[in-house]
């Protein structure tokens, strides 16, 4: 376990330092073994071709696996994949579900995105009152947006 923790911390440090090849070699095996933090970062690298050839299928697989384990950053990321149709088919209804899960864990970016989706009727029935409540929850004045 100590090696796993060391590899995870070293991989995250490499990722943050934009040493993506090193990050990939350290985080890849951990992601395959089920580490949600490693899966999330591997998803980002796979999606954007950072330190490797871009691989949308692998990016989606890792993002979804981390999201399903309850990792809020991955839930937010998976919501965007579904909202934008990146690495998967566009599915605004699924996007809303993942943004709601991330928002429930305090991800204010997800709350703001949900507010915009309610304002636009994207994946949900258009509901300006719900949009206003969500904007306020995220700390924005809905009258200024």
Rosetta constraint file for C-alpha pairs under 8 A:
AtomPair CA 1 CA 5 HARMONIC 6.20 0.50
AtomPair CA 2 CA 6 HARMONIC 6.09 0.50
AtomPair CA 3 CA 7 HARMONIC 5.90 0.50
AtomPair CA 4 CA 8 HARMONIC 6.02 0.50
AtomPair CA 4 CA 30 HARMONIC 7.36 0.50
AtomPair CA 5 CA 9 HARMONIC 6.14 0.50
AtomPair CA 6 CA 10 HARMONIC 5.94 0.50
AtomPair CA 7 CA 11 HARMONIC 5.77 0.50
AtomPair CA 7 CA 26 HARMONIC 5.78 0.50
AtomPair CA 7 CA 27 HARMONIC 7.18 0.50
AtomPair CA 8 CA 12 HARMONIC 6.06 0.50
AtomPair CA 8 CA 26 HARMONIC 7.01 0.50
AtomPair CA 8 CA 27 HARMONIC 6.36 0.50
AtomPair CA 8 CA 30 HARMONIC 7.35 0.50
AtomPair CA 8 CA 38 HARMONIC 6.97 0.50
AtomPair CA 9 CA 13 HARMONIC 6.08 0.50
AtomPair CA 10 CA 14 HARMONIC 6.10 0.50
AtomPair CA 10 CA 23 HARMONIC 7.63 0.50
AtomPair CA 10 CA 26 HARMONIC 7.35 0.50
AtomPair CA 11 CA 15 HARMONIC 6.07 0.50
AtomPair CA 11 CA 22 HARMONIC 7.02 0.50
AtomPair CA 11 CA 23 HARMONIC 4.45 0.50
AtomPair CA 11 CA 24 HARMONIC 7.32 0.50
AtomPair CA 11 CA 25 HARMONIC 7.96 0.50
AtomPair CA 11 CA 26 HARMONIC 5.16 0.50
AtomPair CA 11 CA 27 HARMONIC 5.49 0.50
AtomPair CA 11 CA 38 HARMONIC 7.96 0.50
AtomPair CA 12 CA 16 HARMONIC 6.06 0.50
AtomPair CA 12 CA 23 HARMONIC 6.72 0.50
AtomPair CA 12 CA 27 HARMONIC 7.80 0.50
AtomPair CA 12 CA 38 HARMONIC 7.83 0.50
AtomPair CA 12 CA 41 HARMONIC 7.90 0.50
AtomPair CA 13 CA 17 HARMONIC 6.05 0.50
AtomPair CA 13 CA 23 HARMONIC 7.78 0.50
AtomPair CA 14 CA 18 HARMONIC 6.15 0.50
AtomPair CA 14 CA 19 HARMONIC 4.90 0.50
AtomPair CA 14 CA 20 HARMONIC 6.53 0.50
AtomPair CA 14 CA 22 HARMONIC 6.25 0.50
AtomPair CA 14 CA 23 HARMONIC 5.00 0.50
AtomPair CA 15 CA 19 HARMONIC 5.70 0.50
AtomPair CA 15 CA 20 HARMONIC 5.55 0.50
AtomPair CA 15 CA 22 HARMONIC 7.89 0.50
AtomPair CA 15 CA 23 HARMONIC 5.19 0.50
AtomPair CA 15 CA 41 HARMONIC 7.53 0.50
AtomPair CA 19 CA 23 HARMONIC 6.18 0.50
AtomPair CA 19 CA 51 HARMONIC 7.59 0.50
AtomPair CA 20 CA 24 HARMONIC 5.88 0.50
AtomPair CA 20 CA 45 HARMONIC 7.34 0.50
AtomPair CA 20 CA 50 HARMONIC 5.77 0.50
AtomPair CA 20 CA 51 HARMONIC 4.50 0.50
AtomPair CA 20 CA 52 HARMONIC 7.94 0.50
AtomPair CA 21 CA 25 HARMONIC 6.31 0.50
AtomPair CA 21 CA 50 HARMONIC 7.56 0.50
AtomPair CA 21 CA 51 HARMONIC 4.30 0.50
AtomPair CA 21 CA 52 HARMONIC 6.94 0.50
AtomPair CA 22 CA 26 HARMONIC 6.27 0.50
AtomPair CA 22 CA 51 HARMONIC 7.91 0.50
AtomPair CA 23 CA 27 HARMONIC 5.74 0.50
AtomPair CA 23 CA 28 HARMONIC 7.93 0.50
AtomPair CA 24 CA 28 HARMONIC 5.30 0.50
AtomPair CA 24 CA 42 HARMONIC 6.69 0.50
AtomPair CA 24 CA 45 HARMONIC 7.71 0.50
AtomPair CA 24 CA 51 HARMONIC 6.91 0.50
AtomPair CA 24 CA 52 HARMONIC 7.96 0.50
AtomPair CA 25 CA 29 HARMONIC 7.39 0.50
AtomPair CA 26 CA 30 HARMONIC 7.28 0.50
AtomPair CA 27 CA 31 HARMONIC 5.96 0.50
AtomPair CA 27 CA 38 HARMONIC 5.19 0.50
AtomPair CA 27 CA 39 HARMONIC 7.66 0.50
AtomPair CA 27 CA 41 HARMONIC 7.79 0.50
AtomPair CA 27 CA 42 HARMONIC 6.83 0.50
AtomPair CA 28 CA 32 HARMONIC 6.28 0.50
AtomPair CA 28 CA 38 HARMONIC 7.08 0.50
AtomPair CA 28 CA 39 HARMONIC 7.73 0.50
AtomPair CA 28 CA 42 HARMONIC 6.59 0.50
AtomPair CA 29 CA 33 HARMONIC 6.24 0.50
AtomPair CA 30 CA 34 HARMONIC 6.40 0.50
AtomPair CA 30 CA 35 HARMONIC 5.58 0.50
AtomPair CA 30 CA 38 HARMONIC 6.02 0.50
AtomPair CA 30 CA 39 HARMONIC 7.67 0.50
AtomPair CA 31 CA 35 HARMONIC 5.05 0.50
AtomPair CA 31 CA 36 HARMONIC 6.79 0.50
AtomPair CA 31 CA 37 HARMONIC 7.73 0.50
AtomPair CA 31 CA 38 HARMONIC 4.81 0.50
AtomPair CA 31 CA 39 HARMONIC 4.46 0.50
AtomPair CA 31 CA 42 HARMONIC 7.11 0.50
AtomPair CA 31 CA 62 HARMONIC 7.32 0.50
AtomPair CA 32 CA 39 HARMONIC 7.59 0.50
AtomPair CA 34 CA 38 HARMONIC 7.99 0.50
AtomPair CA 34 CA 39 HARMONIC 7.20 0.50
AtomPair CA 34 CA 65 HARMONIC 7.82 0.50
AtomPair CA 34 CA 66 HARMONIC 7.95 0.50
AtomPair CA 35 CA 39 HARMONIC 6.03 0.50
AtomPair CA 35 CA 66 HARMONIC 7.58 0.50
AtomPair CA 36 CA 40 HARMONIC 6.04 0.50
AtomPair CA 36 CA 65 HARMONIC 7.18 0.50
AtomPair CA 36 CA 66 HARMONIC 4.38 0.50
AtomPair CA 36 CA 67 HARMONIC 7.73 0.50
AtomPair CA 36 CA 69 HARMONIC 6.78 0.50
AtomPair CA 36 CA 71 HARMONIC 6.46 0.50
AtomPair CA 37 CA 41 HARMONIC 6.50 0.50
AtomPair CA 37 CA 66 HARMONIC 7.20 0.50
AtomPair CA 37 CA 71 HARMONIC 7.59 0.50
AtomPair CA 38 CA 42 HARMONIC 5.99 0.50
AtomPair CA 39 CA 43 HARMONIC 5.99 0.50
AtomPair CA 39 CA 62 HARMONIC 4.87 0.50
AtomPair CA 39 CA 63 HARMONIC 6.36 0.50
AtomPair CA 39 CA 65 HARMONIC 7.15 0.50
AtomPair CA 39 CA 66 HARMONIC 5.76 0.50
AtomPair CA 40 CA 44 HARMONIC 6.50 0.50
AtomPair CA 40 CA 62 HARMONIC 6.32 0.50
AtomPair CA 40 CA 63 HARMONIC 5.45 0.50
AtomPair CA 40 CA 66 HARMONIC 5.98 0.50
AtomPair CA 40 CA 73 HARMONIC 7.58 0.50
AtomPair CA 40 CA 74 HARMONIC 5.76 0.50
AtomPair CA 41 CA 45 HARMONIC 6.31 0.50
AtomPair CA 42 CA 46 HARMONIC 5.93 0.50
AtomPair CA 42 CA 59 HARMONIC 6.98 0.50
AtomPair CA 42 CA 62 HARMONIC 6.74 0.50
AtomPair CA 43 CA 47 HARMONIC 5.93 0.50
AtomPair CA 43 CA 58 HARMONIC 6.96 0.50
AtomPair CA 43 CA 59 HARMONIC 4.02 0.50
AtomPair CA 43 CA 60 HARMONIC 6.64 0.50
AtomPair CA 43 CA 61 HARMONIC 7.63 0.50
AtomPair CA 43 CA 62 HARMONIC 5.18 0.50
AtomPair CA 43 CA 63 HARMONIC 5.35 0.50
AtomPair CA 44 CA 48 HARMONIC 6.16 0.50
AtomPair CA 44 CA 50 HARMONIC 7.85 0.50
AtomPair CA 44 CA 59 HARMONIC 6.68 0.50
AtomPair CA 45 CA 49 HARMONIC 5.57 0.50
AtomPair CA 45 CA 50 HARMONIC 4.59 0.50
AtomPair CA 45 CA 51 HARMONIC 6.90 0.50
AtomPair CA 45 CA 52 HARMONIC 7.31 0.50
AtomPair CA 45 CA 54 HARMONIC 7.50 0.50
AtomPair CA 45 CA 59 HARMONIC 7.59 0.50
AtomPair CA 46 CA 50 HARMONIC 6.66 0.50
AtomPair CA 46 CA 52 HARMONIC 6.92 0.50
AtomPair CA 46 CA 53 HARMONIC 7.11 0.50
AtomPair CA 46 CA 54 HARMONIC 4.96 0.50
AtomPair CA 46 CA 55 HARMONIC 5.09 0.50
AtomPair CA 46 CA 56 HARMONIC 6.49 0.50
AtomPair CA 46 CA 58 HARMONIC 6.47 0.50
AtomPair CA 46 CA 59 HARMONIC 4.93 0.50
AtomPair CA 47 CA 54 HARMONIC 5.53 0.50
AtomPair CA 47 CA 55 HARMONIC 5.94 0.50
AtomPair CA 47 CA 56 HARMONIC 5.32 0.50
AtomPair CA 47 CA 58 HARMONIC 7.91 0.50
AtomPair CA 47 CA 59 HARMONIC 5.10 0.50
AtomPair CA 47 CA 60 HARMONIC 7.90 0.50
AtomPair CA 47 CA 87 HARMONIC 7.32 0.50
AtomPair CA 48 CA 54 HARMONIC 5.69 0.50
AtomPair CA 49 CA 53 HARMONIC 4.84 0.50
AtomPair CA 49 CA 54 HARMONIC 3.76 0.50
AtomPair CA 49 CA 55 HARMONIC 7.16 0.50
AtomPair CA 50 CA 54 HARMONIC 7.31 0.50
AtomPair CA 55 CA 59 HARMONIC 6.14 0.50
AtomPair CA 56 CA 60 HARMONIC 6.09 0.50
AtomPair CA 56 CA 86 HARMONIC 7.82 0.50
AtomPair CA 56 CA 87 HARMONIC 4.65 0.50
AtomPair CA 56 CA 88 HARMONIC 7.84 0.50
AtomPair CA 57 CA 61 HARMONIC 6.16 0.50
AtomPair CA 57 CA 87 HARMONIC 6.22 0.50
AtomPair CA 57 CA 88 HARMONIC 7.82 0.50
AtomPair CA 58 CA 62 HARMONIC 6.17 0.50
AtomPair CA 59 CA 63 HARMONIC 6.08 0.50
AtomPair CA 59 CA 87 HARMONIC 6.90 0.50
AtomPair CA 60 CA 64 HARMONIC 5.88 0.50
AtomPair CA 60 CA 78 HARMONIC 7.66 0.50
AtomPair CA 60 CA 81 HARMONIC 7.92 0.50
AtomPair CA 60 CA 87 HARMONIC 5.70 0.50
AtomPair CA 60 CA 88 HARMONIC 6.97 0.50
AtomPair CA 61 CA 65 HARMONIC 6.10 0.50
AtomPair CA 62 CA 66 HARMONIC 6.19 0.50
AtomPair CA 63 CA 67 HARMONIC 6.07 0.50
AtomPair CA 63 CA 74 HARMONIC 5.58 0.50
AtomPair CA 63 CA 75 HARMONIC 7.72 0.50
AtomPair CA 63 CA 77 HARMONIC 7.02 0.50
AtomPair CA 63 CA 78 HARMONIC 6.04 0.50
AtomPair CA 64 CA 68 HARMONIC 5.98 0.50
AtomPair CA 64 CA 74 HARMONIC 7.24 0.50
AtomPair CA 64 CA 75 HARMONIC 7.66 0.50
AtomPair CA 64 CA 78 HARMONIC 6.33 0.50
AtomPair CA 65 CA 69 HARMONIC 6.45 0.50
AtomPair CA 66 CA 70 HARMONIC 6.72 0.50
AtomPair CA 66 CA 71 HARMONIC 5.64 0.50
AtomPair CA 66 CA 74 HARMONIC 5.75 0.50
AtomPair CA 66 CA 75 HARMONIC 7.59 0.50
AtomPair CA 67 CA 71 HARMONIC 5.13 0.50
AtomPair CA 67 CA 72 HARMONIC 6.71 0.50
AtomPair CA 67 CA 73 HARMONIC 7.69 0.50
AtomPair CA 67 CA 74 HARMONIC 4.72 0.50
AtomPair CA 67 CA 75 HARMONIC 4.46 0.50
AtomPair CA 67 CA 78 HARMONIC 6.99 0.50
AtomPair CA 68 CA 75 HARMONIC 7.62 0.50
AtomPair CA 70 CA 74 HARMONIC 7.95 0.50
AtomPair CA 70 CA 75 HARMONIC 7.13 0.50
AtomPair CA 71 CA 75 HARMONIC 6.27 0.50
AtomPair CA 72 CA 76 HARMONIC 6.19 0.50
AtomPair CA 72 CA 101 HARMONIC 7.49 0.50
AtomPair CA 72 CA 102 HARMONIC 4.84 0.50
AtomPair CA 72 CA 105 HARMONIC 6.47 0.50
AtomPair CA 72 CA 107 HARMONIC 6.96 0.50
AtomPair CA 73 CA 77 HARMONIC 6.11 0.50
AtomPair CA 73 CA 102 HARMONIC 7.18 0.50
AtomPair CA 73 CA 107 HARMONIC 7.69 0.50
AtomPair CA 74 CA 78 HARMONIC 5.85 0.50
AtomPair CA 75 CA 79 HARMONIC 6.11 0.50
AtomPair CA 75 CA 98 HARMONIC 5.36 0.50
AtomPair CA 75 CA 99 HARMONIC 6.55 0.50
AtomPair CA 75 CA 101 HARMONIC 6.75 0.50
AtomPair CA 75 CA 102 HARMONIC 5.42 0.50
AtomPair CA 76 CA 80 HARMONIC 6.46 0.50
AtomPair CA 76 CA 98 HARMONIC 6.45 0.50
AtomPair CA 76 CA 99 HARMONIC 5.51 0.50
AtomPair CA 76 CA 102 HARMONIC 5.63 0.50
AtomPair CA 76 CA 107 HARMONIC 7.65 0.50
AtomPair CA 76 CA 109 HARMONIC 7.86 0.50
AtomPair CA 76 CA 110 HARMONIC 6.09 0.50
AtomPair CA 77 CA 81 HARMONIC 6.31 0.50
AtomPair CA 78 CA 82 HARMONIC 6.30 0.50
AtomPair CA 78 CA 95 HARMONIC 7.22 0.50
AtomPair CA 78 CA 98 HARMONIC 6.69 0.50
AtomPair CA 79 CA 83 HARMONIC 6.02 0.50
AtomPair CA 79 CA 94 HARMONIC 7.09 0.50
AtomPair CA 79 CA 95 HARMONIC 4.09 0.50
AtomPair CA 79 CA 96 HARMONIC 6.73 0.50
AtomPair CA 79 CA 97 HARMONIC 7.55 0.50
AtomPair CA 79 CA 98 HARMONIC 4.98 0.50
AtomPair CA 79 CA 99 HARMONIC 5.43 0.50
AtomPair CA 80 CA 84 HARMONIC 5.82 0.50
AtomPair CA 80 CA 85 HARMONIC 7.89 0.50
AtomPair CA 80 CA 86 HARMONIC 7.68 0.50
AtomPair CA 80 CA 95 HARMONIC 6.52 0.50
AtomPair CA 81 CA 85 HARMONIC 5.51 0.50
AtomPair CA 81 CA 86 HARMONIC 4.67 0.50
AtomPair CA 81 CA 87 HARMONIC 6.32 0.50
AtomPair CA 81 CA 88 HARMONIC 6.61 0.50
AtomPair CA 81 CA 90 HARMONIC 7.50 0.50
AtomPair CA 81 CA 95 HARMONIC 7.58 0.50
AtomPair CA 82 CA 86 HARMONIC 6.72 0.50
AtomPair CA 82 CA 88 HARMONIC 6.53 0.50
AtomPair CA 82 CA 89 HARMONIC 6.59 0.50
AtomPair CA 82 CA 90 HARMONIC 4.97 0.50
AtomPair CA 82 CA 91 HARMONIC 4.96 0.50
AtomPair CA 82 CA 92 HARMONIC 6.12 0.50
AtomPair CA 82 CA 94 HARMONIC 6.40 0.50
AtomPair CA 82 CA 95 HARMONIC 4.99 0.50
AtomPair CA 83 CA 90 HARMONIC 5.76 0.50
AtomPair CA 83 CA 91 HARMONIC 5.93 0.50
AtomPair CA 83 CA 92 HARMONIC 4.94 0.50
AtomPair CA 83 CA 94 HARMONIC 7.91 0.50
AtomPair CA 83 CA 95 HARMONIC 5.22 0.50
AtomPair CA 84 CA 90 HARMONIC 5.87 0.50
AtomPair CA 85 CA 89 HARMONIC 4.90 0.50
AtomPair CA 85 CA 90 HARMONIC 3.67 0.50
AtomPair CA 85 CA 91 HARMONIC 6.98 0.50
AtomPair CA 86 CA 90 HARMONIC 7.27 0.50
AtomPair CA 91 CA 95 HARMONIC 6.26 0.50
AtomPair CA 91 CA 123 HARMONIC 7.61 0.50
AtomPair CA 92 CA 96 HARMONIC 6.20 0.50
AtomPair CA 92 CA 122 HARMONIC 6.26 0.50
AtomPair CA 92 CA 123 HARMONIC 4.27 0.50
AtomPair CA 92 CA 124 HARMONIC 7.94 0.50
AtomPair CA 93 CA 97 HARMONIC 6.55 0.50
AtomPair CA 93 CA 122 HARMONIC 7.93 0.50
AtomPair CA 93 CA 123 HARMONIC 4.33 0.50
AtomPair CA 93 CA 124 HARMONIC 6.77 0.50
AtomPair CA 94 CA 98 HARMONIC 6.40 0.50
AtomPair CA 94 CA 123 HARMONIC 7.77 0.50
AtomPair CA 95 CA 99 HARMONIC 6.09 0.50
AtomPair CA 95 CA 123 HARMONIC 7.42 0.50
AtomPair CA 96 CA 100 HARMONIC 6.00 0.50
AtomPair CA 96 CA 114 HARMONIC 6.71 0.50
AtomPair CA 96 CA 117 HARMONIC 7.93 0.50
AtomPair CA 96 CA 123 HARMONIC 6.39 0.50
AtomPair CA 96 CA 124 HARMONIC 7.52 0.50
AtomPair CA 97 CA 101 HARMONIC 6.45 0.50
AtomPair CA 98 CA 102 HARMONIC 6.31 0.50
AtomPair CA 99 CA 103 HARMONIC 5.91 0.50
AtomPair CA 99 CA 110 HARMONIC 5.05 0.50
AtomPair CA 99 CA 111 HARMONIC 7.20 0.50
AtomPair CA 99 CA 113 HARMONIC 7.55 0.50
AtomPair CA 99 CA 114 HARMONIC 6.67 0.50
AtomPair CA 100 CA 104 HARMONIC 6.07 0.50
AtomPair CA 100 CA 110 HARMONIC 7.10 0.50
AtomPair CA 100 CA 111 HARMONIC 7.46 0.50
AtomPair CA 100 CA 114 HARMONIC 7.47 0.50
AtomPair CA 101 CA 105 HARMONIC 6.73 0.50
AtomPair CA 102 CA 106 HARMONIC 6.69 0.50
AtomPair CA 102 CA 107 HARMONIC 5.48 0.50
AtomPair CA 102 CA 110 HARMONIC 6.21 0.50
AtomPair CA 103 CA 107 HARMONIC 4.71 0.50
AtomPair CA 103 CA 108 HARMONIC 6.27 0.50
AtomPair CA 103 CA 109 HARMONIC 7.75 0.50
AtomPair CA 103 CA 110 HARMONIC 5.22 0.50
AtomPair CA 103 CA 111 HARMONIC 5.28 0.50
AtomPair CA 107 CA 111 HARMONIC 6.64 0.50
AtomPair CA 108 CA 112 HARMONIC 6.15 0.50
AtomPair CA 108 CA 138 HARMONIC 5.50 0.50
AtomPair CA 109 CA 113 HARMONIC 6.13 0.50
AtomPair CA 109 CA 138 HARMONIC 7.79 0.50
AtomPair CA 110 CA 114 HARMONIC 6.04 0.50
AtomPair CA 111 CA 115 HARMONIC 6.23 0.50
AtomPair CA 111 CA 134 HARMONIC 6.04 0.50
AtomPair CA 111 CA 135 HARMONIC 7.29 0.50
AtomPair CA 111 CA 137 HARMONIC 7.47 0.50
AtomPair CA 111 CA 138 HARMONIC 6.09 0.50
AtomPair CA 112 CA 116 HARMONIC 6.41 0.50
AtomPair CA 112 CA 134 HARMONIC 6.60 0.50
AtomPair CA 112 CA 135 HARMONIC 5.87 0.50
AtomPair CA 112 CA 138 HARMONIC 6.02 0.50
AtomPair CA 113 CA 117 HARMONIC 6.20 0.50
AtomPair CA 114 CA 118 HARMONIC 6.12 0.50
AtomPair CA 114 CA 131 HARMONIC 7.42 0.50
AtomPair CA 114 CA 134 HARMONIC 7.22 0.50
AtomPair CA 115 CA 119 HARMONIC 6.12 0.50
AtomPair CA 115 CA 130 HARMONIC 7.14 0.50
AtomPair CA 115 CA 131 HARMONIC 4.21 0.50
AtomPair CA 115 CA 132 HARMONIC 6.95 0.50
AtomPair CA 115 CA 133 HARMONIC 7.83 0.50
AtomPair CA 115 CA 134 HARMONIC 5.15 0.50
AtomPair CA 115 CA 135 HARMONIC 5.73 0.50
AtomPair CA 116 CA 120 HARMONIC 6.12 0.50
AtomPair CA 116 CA 131 HARMONIC 6.56 0.50
AtomPair CA 117 CA 121 HARMONIC 5.65 0.50
AtomPair CA 117 CA 122 HARMONIC 4.78 0.50
AtomPair CA 117 CA 123 HARMONIC 6.85 0.50
AtomPair CA 117 CA 124 HARMONIC 7.02 0.50
AtomPair CA 117 CA 126 HARMONIC 7.83 0.50
AtomPair CA 117 CA 131 HARMONIC 7.75 0.50
AtomPair CA 118 CA 122 HARMONIC 6.51 0.50
AtomPair CA 118 CA 124 HARMONIC 6.19 0.50
AtomPair CA 118 CA 125 HARMONIC 6.77 0.50
AtomPair CA 118 CA 126 HARMONIC 5.13 0.50
AtomPair CA 118 CA 127 HARMONIC 5.32 0.50
AtomPair CA 118 CA 128 HARMONIC 6.58 0.50
AtomPair CA 118 CA 130 HARMONIC 6.66 0.50
AtomPair CA 118 CA 131 HARMONIC 5.18 0.50
AtomPair CA 119 CA 126 HARMONIC 5.78 0.50
AtomPair CA 119 CA 127 HARMONIC 5.97 0.50
AtomPair CA 119 CA 128 HARMONIC 5.24 0.50
AtomPair CA 119 CA 130 HARMONIC 7.98 0.50
AtomPair CA 119 CA 131 HARMONIC 5.33 0.50
AtomPair CA 120 CA 126 HARMONIC 5.92 0.50
AtomPair CA 121 CA 125 HARMONIC 4.98 0.50
AtomPair CA 121 CA 126 HARMONIC 3.71 0.50
AtomPair CA 121 CA 127 HARMONIC 7.01 0.50
AtomPair CA 122 CA 126 HARMONIC 7.34 0.50
AtomPair CA 127 CA 131 HARMONIC 6.24 0.50
AtomPair CA 128 CA 132 HARMONIC 6.10 0.50
AtomPair CA 129 CA 133 HARMONIC 6.30 0.50
AtomPair CA 130 CA 134 HARMONIC 6.20 0.50
AtomPair CA 131 CA 135 HARMONIC 6.12 0.50
AtomPair CA 132 CA 136 HARMONIC 6.16 0.50
AtomPair CA 132 CA 142 HARMONIC 5.42 0.50
AtomPair CA 133 CA 137 HARMONIC 6.12 0.50
AtomPair CA 134 CA 138 HARMONIC 6.22 0.50
AtomPair CA 135 CA 139 HARMONIC 6.40 0.50
AtomPair CA 135 CA 140 HARMONIC 5.20 0.50
AtomPair CA 135 CA 141 HARMONIC 6.73 0.50
AtomPair CA 135 CA 142 HARMONIC 5.78 0.50
AtomPair CA 136 CA 140 HARMONIC 5.08 0.50
AtomPair CA 136 CA 141 HARMONIC 6.00 0.50
AtomPair CA 136 CA 142 HARMONIC 6.62 0.50
AtomPair CA 140 CA 144 HARMONIC 7.88 0.50
AtomPair CA 140 CA 145 HARMONIC 7.97 0.50
AtomPair CA 141 CA 145 HARMONIC 6.97 0.50
